[in-house]
Amino acid sequence: MRSPCFADLGEQRFWRADLPDGTTPAYGPLEAIVRSKINR
């Protein structure tokens, strides 16, 4: 058996968004994996 959680992990996207005032928040330990950005 395989675990779908681990099998699909490479295909997941982690998103970042700018705050309404235009600044980008710090994502702490997730900073290294947050690659995609939400466009408004």
N, C-alpha and C positions, 0 to 999 in steps of 0.2 A: 504494500500500500504506500501511497505517497500522500503527503500533506499539501493540500492546495495552497495553504498560507505560505509555505516555504517555496513551493514550485513557482508561484507567480510573483514572488518578491521582486525580481529583477525588472518586471514590467510596471511596477507601481510608480506613480508620479507624486511628488510632494510639492505643494504650491505655496507661493508667497504672495502677499498683496501689500501694496502701499497703503498707509493710513490716509484718511481724508485730507490731512494737512500736507501731504506730499512726502512725508518721511517714511523710511522703511524700518519696520521694527526689527529688533534683534531676535533671532530664533534660537539662540543659545546652542545646545548640543546638536540641534537639527540643522544648523546652518550648512553643514557639509553636504546634506542630502537634498536640501530645498533648492531645486534647479528651475522649476517652471514658475512663471509669473502670470498672475491674472491681470489682463488688460481691462481697463475701464473705459 
